[in-house]
Amino acid sequence: MPTFESPEWFILIPAFLFAGWFWSKLGLLKPLRLAIILLVTLLLANPQIDRLEKALDLWVLLDRSESTEDLVDVNYPGWKQLLDESKPSRRDQLKIMNYASEVLPQGNDETEIFTGSRTLTRTNLALQTVLSSASDERPSRVLLFTDGFSTEPLNDIAEKLAVQGIPLDYRIIRDEVADDFRISSLSIPERSQLGEPFVISIGVRGHSDGPLPLQVFRDDELLTETEVTLINGVGRVEFTDRLAKPGAHEYRGRIVPEKDAHPGNNQLSQWTEIVGGPRILLLTNYKNDPLAAALAAQGFTIDLVDSPKEVRIGQLAGARACILNNVAAHQLPNGFLEALDFFVRDQAGGLLMAGGETSFGAGGYYNSPIDDLLPVSMELKNEHRKLTVAMAIVMDRSGSMGAGVTGGAAGMTKM
């Protein structure tokens, strides 16, 4: 059944009818003019037709991170019973999802254990999963059970839910405790120039004042251990850093309180990108590889890695090309070859593999993620391995070959 967004315009109909009766000379009651008046009024009222089914998909998101694990396990059976009893009809569906570091659907067994990692609270990822899974033909609604401490930003998620017409309800679940501390913010520039200093700002909140131990990491390497002082439950510390190598780097802050009710919100991370001139990532097994000097002489910035096992996927960020100089596939970290495939196909990066004993097929690249990127076959066929030559020797043993020859030793024949 159609609805009207601005039904107040229908007041024009009795107004025109009265005007047509009172001022008959206007001819407003003539069939054609009356039909035009009704049509214009209908358009102004902005009729809406709801094409969605008369049913509801309720997406229930359960925060299964370390800070809420026990609370959800205790209360879930009661929540499930209330939701089942309040379903208006059989056509309405209840879709329950568990999330922490990953998002996993809840099975029919209420005693099912969440098997994903509980170290993070990725509320944004859970809501994005609902947005991508919701049906266009059925109305959807989200009910979120969480402690409110997401470990990833929730930027633009409210706008995306509104665009798709999905309302969000939430219930905050927390223990009534007074000894919870958390990192509330970690702010760094999204992008900085090579060698340029930048500020790292970390905010901490807690229920009591005083000093709190703080650790700061860059790419899993401990940069500094310091203290942040909380005043009125809020503390902030700032320091600077600069990087001499381009690429993407992850900064992570972590507090280490002696006693904390919710340890799952004690750390927060953020990425930054260091950009420079045209940069090439060179992976090689050679110390002082002469290829690096040759490329540097052409004006390239060389990111040299002579221990391939230590290369990071983030070093591909901002690079123009990657060169594998006699590096075997097993020497590279897990996931780096998949990242190279994305680097070439989606980011338009260059890839060059130099020959050697541990390159191409001999280096284990056959059927690898980059096999199809290079214009050569990586397969080691048997005929390529043999590298042999077949030779037939034919000897004439007829009687004429037994004749003697001049100029040679006595008794020497043609044979």
C-alpha angles and dihedrals in degrees: 000000000000122000130199125233094201107026091162089085090072088078086078091071097067089039092056092043091053091046091050092050095044096042101034091171089072090068093217092146094060110116097244095046092043090052090051091050091051092047094049091047091050092051092049090052088059103221116220126202116203108216095179121108118261091252138085134229107208111199110202113196115197118198105225098175122129093266095057104026098108094040094055094044092053098044103034098089091054093046091049092051093050092049093048092049093049096054107124095211144353091260091066113093132209114212113187120194129184118208142177117126088347135027116238130173118244114243127221092266110091090203093057113134121229105241099188128099113282098196096099137043104218100181091157091056091050093052092045088053090055091049092053095043101043116109119245090215099053129055115246136201131186126221112189124197110193144128089243096245105119116181093209130054119267095209116157094354092115090053092049091051090049093049090053092044096240115143118214125216122180138190119202112221116191140145115248095246134139101207104074121127128180144171104249100185144006114191126188132148114272091225135015136177123255109279093003115136116234136184125249113200123190124188123200130190131191146156096250135043128241141075120323127191114248130191124194122200133190114198089341091307115122108241102177145345115215142140132259118205118220117214117182087352095303131098136169135187129188133190138158134243136179131195128212095197125066123232139080120308132187121221119196131186123201132181121210109202119178091233126018131167095206112032091171091081097048096102139046132181138200135182129227132185124222111205131191138152124317101319131199124196107218117194112189143154092216122097110228090007107207089216089071092056092046092052093044089054087059092057100262124138106234122211098196119198112179093172103059094191089066097055116119126215089230090067089073090065110105094004120132095208145356123222122199106199108192093321120150121226093239090059092065123085121256112279096018095106090050088050090051090055090053090043092057102036101038105023098039093235122161125244127196127177117196119210126254145118092296099039133098115354094349089056094057099257095129109121090001122137090264097046092100094045096070123069094231135079115255094194116114105217123196094246089054092053097050099055089184133144124221111221127182120198116202118195124194107224098173122133094260090063088064093064117116124252132218124238094032136094119296113282095015114147134193090263 
